[in-house]
Amino acid sequence: IRAWLVACSKHEPCSRTLSGQQVDEFNPSLPTRCIYVWTVQDAVKFRLQNTAGTRGPYITVSHRWLPDENMNCTKMSNLQSRLTGESFAPLPPLFLDTITLAARLGISYVWIDALCIVQGGGGEWGTEAERMADYYQNSLFTIACTNANLLTGIF
């Protein structure tokens, strides 16, 4: 993956959107909220972080929502605890694998809609849904789980 990222950084079409807009995929504006990823003595740590107004590379995930997806969602009731790194367990393998991949690549941010957009009553789906296309096109890359589900992961 690192080799692909290096090759893509040297390939001019990779730095443009389909409409031709220039994108700085290594230092874009971050979404409103991302999962912040870091390591401590080889252990991967993460928490939700308000990132509006900041810049940096990030990975996005595109996945199929399952009927029981709500158990993984960020809601007003667990937002504060997720901002401190609590209240994430149990996350499905797809999400955990993506966070692990980001840590291995040295990428500090991951955007997963279910975790980064506050869902349900008092949530922000209406405003964030309008920004999703920008979030995907400005990310360093997107993990598209078209043939997998949350339970199978990416490894």
Backbone torsions as a table, in degrees:
resi	resn	phi	psi	omega
1	ILE	NA	-40.0	178.8
2	ARG	-59.0	-42.1	179.4
3	ALA	-62.6	-40.4	177.4
4	TRP	-62.2	-42.2	-179.4
5	LEU	-64.0	-40.5	177.8
6	VAL	-64.4	-47.0	179.4
7	ALA	-61.2	-41.8	-179.0
8	CYS	-65.9	-36.5	-179.4
9	SER	-65.3	-21.5	179.2
10	LYS	-97.2	-4.0	-176.7
11	HIS	-101.3	108.2	-172.8
12	GLU	-53.3	-43.4	179.3
13	PRO	-61.3	-23.2	178.6
14	CYS	-70.1	-16.2	-178.8
15	SER	-101.4	19.0	178.1
16	ARG	-129.0	147.2	174.1
17	THR	-77.6	173.1	177.6
18	LEU	-61.1	-28.6	178.6
19	SER	-85.0	-0.6	176.1
20	GLY	95.6	-0.3	179.7
21	GLN	-69.2	137.2	177.8
22	GLN	-70.2	135.2	179.1
23	VAL	-126.2	134.3	173.6
24	ASP	-100.0	83.9	-173.4
25	GLU	-66.5	-15.4	178.3
26	PHE	-93.9	-6.6	177.9
27	ASN	-154.0	50.8	-178.7
28	PRO	-80.2	167.4	168.9
29	SER	-65.3	135.8	-179.5
30	LEU	-82.7	155.4	174.1
31	PRO	-60.7	172.8	179.4
32	THR	-53.1	-40.5	-176.8
33	ARG	-146.0	139.7	177.3
34	CYS	-136.3	165.3	168.6
35	ILE	-83.8	121.3	176.4
36	TYR	-89.5	129.4	-173.6
37	VAL	-120.3	135.1	174.9
38	TRP	-151.4	168.8	178.5
39	THR	-122.0	147.1	174.0
40	VAL	-131.3	112.0	-178.5
41	GLN	47.9	53.6	178.2
42	ASP	68.3	3.9	175.2
43	ALA	-96.4	130.0	179.8
44	VAL	-81.6	128.0	178.2
45	LYS	-118.0	154.0	177.5
46	PHE	-159.5	156.6	175.1
47	ARG	-156.2	161.0	174.1
48	LEU	-75.5	142.4	-179.7
49	GLN	-140.3	136.4	172.6
50	ASN	-73.0	119.3	-172.9
51	THR	-122.0	4.6	178.9
52	ALA	-56.6	134.8	178.0
53	GLY	86.4	1.1	177.4
54	THR	-114.2	170.5	-175.3
55	ARG	-129.9	155.2	174.4
56	GLY	157.5	161.4	178.4
57	PRO	-72.5	146.9	178.2
58	TYR	-149.7	158.6	177.5
59	ILE	-105.9	141.4	172.9
60	THR	-112.2	159.4	177.7
61	VAL	-126.6	132.4	172.8
62	SER	-113.5	124.2	-174.9
63	HIS	-146.0	163.0	174.8
64	ARG	-81.3	134.0	175.3
65	TRP	-81.8	135.8	178.0
66	LEU	-98.6	160.2	-178.9
67	PRO	-55.5	-33.8	-178.9
68	ASP	-95.8	20.7	-177.9
69	GLU	-58.3	-28.8	-176.2
70	ASN	-57.7	-24.8	-179.9
71	MET	-67.9	-20.8	179.5
72	ASN	-95.2	-12.0	-171.4
73	CYS	-71.8	150.0	168.9
74	THR	-83.5	130.3	178.8
75	LYS	-128.9	169.9	177.7
76	MET	-56.8	-32.8	-176.7
77	SER	-70.5	-22.4	179.8
78	ASN	-121.2	4.8	-177.3
79	LEU	-58.2	-51.8	-176.6
80	GLN	-62.1	-40.1	179.8
81	SER	-70.3	-30.9	176.5
82	ARG	-72.7	-29.9	176.5
83	LEU	-67.6	-20.5	176.5
84	THR	-100.8	1.9	177.0
85	GLY	91.7	9.1	178.5
86	GLU	-101.9	173.4	170.5
87	SER	64.2	31.7	175.9
88	PHE	-102.2	-22.4	-174.1
89	ALA	-76.5	146.6	-13.4
90	PRO	-89.7	132.1	173.8
91	LEU	-93.4	149.1	178.8
92	PRO	-69.4	155.8	-179.4
93	PRO	-53.2	-37.1	179.7
94	LEU	-57.4	-46.4	-179.1
95	PHE	-68.2	-45.2	-179.6
96	LEU	-64.3	-40.3	178.0
97	ASP	-62.8	-40.5	179.5
98	THR	-64.8	-42.3	177.9
99	ILE	-63.6	-41.4	177.7
100	THR	-64.4	-43.3	178.1
101	LEU	-60.1	-44.5	178.5
102	ALA	-58.3	-44.7	179.6
103	ALA	-62.1	-43.5	-179.9
104	ARG	-64.2	-32.1	179.6
105	LEU	-87.9	-5.2	-178.7
106	GLY	75.3	25.3	178.5
107	ILE	-99.0	123.4	-170.3
108	SER	-84.2	-11.7	-174.4
109	TYR	-132.1	142.6	175.8
110	VAL	-132.4	138.4	175.7
111	TRP	-117.5	118.1	175.9
112	ILE	-126.9	119.9	-172.5
113	ASP	-51.5	-46.5	-176.4
114	ALA	-61.3	-30.0	-177.8
115	LEU	-95.7	-30.4	-171.7
116	CYS	-98.6	-14.3	175.0
117	ILE	-108.0	125.9	177.5
118	VAL	-68.3	121.1	-175.3
119	GLN	-98.6	164.0	172.9
120	GLY	77.9	-165.0	-179.1
121	GLY	-58.9	132.8	-177.9
122	GLY	77.7	4.8	-177.9
123	GLY	-80.7	-169.2	-173.3
124	GLU	-128.9	21.6	-176.7
125	TRP	-53.6	-43.0	-176.9
126	GLY	-57.6	-44.7	-178.9
127	THR	-79.7	-38.3	-177.1
128	GLU	-73.4	-32.4	178.9
129	ALA	-58.7	-35.1	179.3
130	GLU	-67.3	-21.4	-176.6
131	ARG	-99.2	-6.6	-172.8
132	MET	-60.0	-39.4	179.3
133	ALA	-60.0	-41.4	176.8
134	ASP	-64.1	-41.4	-179.6
135	TYR	-59.8	-44.7	-179.8
136	TYR	-68.6	-45.5	-174.9
137	GLN	-73.4	-21.2	179.2
138	ASN	-93.3	-5.1	-179.5
139	SER	-74.4	158.2	177.8
140	LEU	-61.5	-45.0	170.5
141	PHE	-161.7	162.8	179.6
142	THR	-115.4	131.3	171.1
143	ILE	-87.9	112.1	-177.9
144	ALA	-102.8	107.4	-178.2
145	CYS	-94.1	75.0	-174.9
146	THR	-82.5	-25.6	-177.3
147	ASN	-118.2	8.0	-179.8
148	ALA	-120.1	172.9	173.2
149	ASN	-129.2	179.1	-176.1
150	LEU	-57.1	-28.4	-172.1
151	LEU	-84.1	-17.9	-176.2
152	THR	-94.0	-22.4	179.7
153	GLY	73.5	-169.7	-177.3
154	ILE	-116.1	-7.8	179.9
155	PHE	-103.4	NA	NA
